[in-house]
Amino acid sequence: MERYIRIGMNEFLTQYLKQAAEGDKDAFSEFAKNVSKRILAVAYRVTGDSVYAEDVLSIVLVKVWEKLGKIAALKNPVGYVNTMAYNAAIDFKRRQRELPLWDALADAEAVEPELKMDLETALFGLTPEEREIVLYHVHAKLSFRKIAILMNSTKKAVYLRYKKAIGKMREFLTNN
């Protein structure tokens, strides 16, 4: 019985998406209202935090709005939106884990206090973009390709900026 209700609900939501793609803003509002609980449930299951789940909901609804025509034309647009929610939640959780990189540096027990201070000073001597690339690559262990995607750049540009930043840090550390 539950399967039939779910299939009916998917058709219902798909109809709202198709109407929204044709320019009906109220239909998108209804779609968002009816699909929000699903997205929140998926996001909460991945992130484990209701506040993060709400952030994921916002991200997904914006993406759906931006690609409304393409999504509405799919065979199973509601399944696609659920997959978007899952992927967005994973990305969000990954970003949250990567953000406190300064804490990871400060908590490194194997590094002597003077070296920690020198490293922090060297990092602050970089431009914000260079610092971000170095922290993503060294502490978050992201590949240059993933960093390029995050920073909306090319892999080669990220690699060259990383090399330049490491050179600046090396120069700072050898002179101090």
C-alpha positions in Angstrom: 0.0 0.0 0.0 2.8 2.5 1.0 4.5 1.9 -2.4 1.4 2.9 -4.3 1.1 6.1 -2.2 4.7 7.0 -2.8 4.3 6.4 -6.6 1.2 8.7 -6.5 3.1 11.3 -4.6 6.0 11.2 -7.1 3.6 11.8 -10.0 2.0 14.6 -8.0 5.4 16.3 -7.4 6.5 15.7 -11.0 3.4 17.5 -12.2 4.3 20.5 -10.0 7.8 20.5 -11.5 6.4 20.5 -15.0 4.0 23.3 -14.3 6.9 25.3 -12.6 9.1 24.7 -15.7 6.3 26.3 -17.8 6.5 29.4 -15.6 4.1 28.7 -12.7 5.9 30.0 -9.6 3.1 28.8 -7.3 3.6 25.3 -8.6 7.3 25.5 -7.7 6.3 26.8 -4.2 4.0 23.8 -3.8 6.7 21.4 -5.1 9.1 22.8 -2.5 6.6 22.6 0.3 5.8 19.0 -0.5 9.4 17.8 -1.2 11.1 19.6 1.7 10.5 16.9 4.3 12.1 14.3 2.0 15.1 16.5 1.4 15.4 17.3 5.1 15.3 13.6 6.0 18.0 12.7 3.5 20.2 15.6 4.6 19.7 14.9 8.3 20.6 11.3 7.8 23.9 12.3 6.2 24.8 15.3 8.2 23.3 14.3 11.6 22.4 18.0 12.3 19.1 19.7 11.7 20.6 23.1 11.0 23.0 21.6 8.4 20.0 19.7 6.9 18.1 23.0 6.4 21.2 24.5 4.7 21.2 21.5 2.4 17.5 22.0 1.7 18.1 25.6 0.6 21.0 24.5 -1.6 19.0 21.8 -3.3 15.9 24.0 -3.9 18.1 26.7 -5.5 19.7 24.1 -7.7 16.3 22.7 -8.7 15.1 26.2 -9.5 18.1 27.0 -11.6 17.8 23.7 -13.6 14.0 23.4 -13.6 13.5 22.7 -17.3 16.1 20.0 -17.4 14.9 18.3 -14.2 11.3 18.4 -15.2 12.1 16.7 -18.5 13.7 13.7 -16.8 12.0 10.3 -16.5 12.2 10.4 -12.7 12.7 14.0 -11.6 11.8 13.4 -7.9 14.4 10.6 -7.7 16.9 13.0 -9.3 16.0 15.6 -6.6 16.5 13.0 -3.9 19.9 12.1 -5.4 20.8 15.9 -5.5 19.9 16.1 -1.8 22.1 13.2 -0.9 25.0 14.5 -2.9 24.6 18.0 -1.5 24.5 16.7 2.0 27.7 14.8 1.5 29.4 17.8 -0.1 28.1 20.0 2.8 29.4 17.6 5.4 32.8 17.3 3.6 33.1 21.1 3.5 32.2 21.4 7.2 34.8 18.8 8.1 37.4 20.8 6.0 36.7 24.3 7.3 38.3 24.1 10.7 41.7 23.6 9.2 43.4 26.1 11.5 42.2 24.0 14.5 43.8 20.9 12.9 47.1 22.8 12.5 46.9 24.1 16.1 46.2 20.6 17.5 49.0 18.9 15.7 50.9 17.3 18.6 54.0 16.3 16.7 54.8 19.9 15.8 56.9 22.0 18.2 55.2 25.2 19.4 57.7 27.5 17.7 57.3 25.7 14.4 53.5 26.0 14.7 53.8 29.7 15.2 56.2 30.0 12.2 53.9 27.9 10.0 50.9 30.0 11.0 52.8 33.2 10.3 54.0 31.8 7.0 50.4 30.9 6.1 49.1 34.4 7.0 51.8 35.8 4.7 50.1 34.2 1.7 47.1 35.7 -0.1 43.8 34.3 1.0 43.5 32.3 -2.2 47.0 30.8 -1.8 46.3 30.0 1.8 43.0 28.3 0.9 44.7 26.1 -1.7 47.6 25.1 0.6 45.2 24.2 3.4 42.9 22.3 1.1 45.8 20.3 -0.3 47.9 19.7 2.7 45.4 19.4 5.6 42.2 18.3 3.9 44.2 16.1 1.5 42.2 17.2 -1.6 43.5 16.7 -5.0 44.2 19.7 -7.2 41.3 18.7 -9.4 38.9 18.8 -6.4 40.3 22.1 -5.3 39.9 23.5 -8.8 36.2 22.5 -8.7 35.7 24.1 -5.3 37.5 27.3 -6.3 35.9 27.4 -9.8 39.3 27.3 -11.5 41.5 25.0 -13.6 43.6 22.2 -12.2 46.8 23.7 -13.7 46.1 27.2 -12.2 45.5 25.7 -8.8 48.7 23.6 -9.0 50.8 26.7 -10.1 49.3 28.8 -7.2 50.1 26.0 -4.8 53.7 25.7 -6.0 54.1 29.5 -5.7 52.5 29.5 -2.2 54.8 26.7 -1.0 57.8 28.6 -2.4 56.7 31.7 -0.4 56.3 29.6 2.7 59.7 27.9 2.3 61.4 31.3 1.7 59.8 32.7 4.9 60.7 29.7 7.0 64.4 29.7 5.8 64.8 33.4 6.5 63.3 33.2 10.0 
